[in-house]
Amino acid sequence: MIDRSAVNQSLTLEEIAGYVRAHIGEWLAEESLAKPPVVYE
């Protein structure tokens, strides 16, 4: 069982924001690679 109060205390808004900033590029790249634009020449 996860103690949610402990989790909330260990993750501050700044830490979450830093994590998102560190990974947002990867997430966007993965999303675009998963659904490439369809181009027929």
C-alpha positions as CSV (number, residue, x, y, z in Angstrom):
1,M,0.0,0.0,0.0
2,I,1.4,3.4,-0.9
3,D,1.3,6.1,1.8
4,R,0.0,9.0,-0.3
5,S,0.9,11.6,2.3
6,A,4.5,10.6,2.2
7,V,4.5,10.7,-1.6
8,N,2.9,14.2,-1.6
9,Q,5.5,15.4,0.9
10,S,8.4,14.1,-1.1
11,L,7.3,15.6,-4.4
12,T,7.2,19.4,-4.4
13,L,5.8,21.4,-7.3
14,E,9.3,22.5,-8.2
15,E,10.5,18.9,-8.4
16,I,7.5,17.9,-10.6
17,A,8.0,20.9,-12.8
18,G,11.7,20.0,-13.2
19,Y,10.9,16.4,-14.1
20,V,8.3,17.5,-16.7
21,R,10.8,20.0,-18.2
22,A,13.5,17.3,-18.3
23,H,11.3,14.8,-20.1
24,I,8.8,16.8,-22.2
25,G,11.0,16.8,-25.3
26,E,11.3,13.0,-25.1
27,W,7.5,12.6,-24.6
28,L,6.7,14.9,-27.6
29,A,9.3,13.1,-29.8
30,E,7.8,9.7,-28.9
31,E,4.3,11.0,-29.6
32,S,5.3,12.3,-33.0
33,L,7.2,9.1,-33.9
34,A,4.2,7.0,-32.9
35,K,1.9,8.9,-35.3
36,P,4.0,10.1,-38.2
37,P,2.4,12.4,-40.8
38,V,1.2,10.4,-43.8
39,V,2.9,11.7,-47.0
40,Y,2.5,10.2,-50.4
41,E,4.7,11.4,-53.2
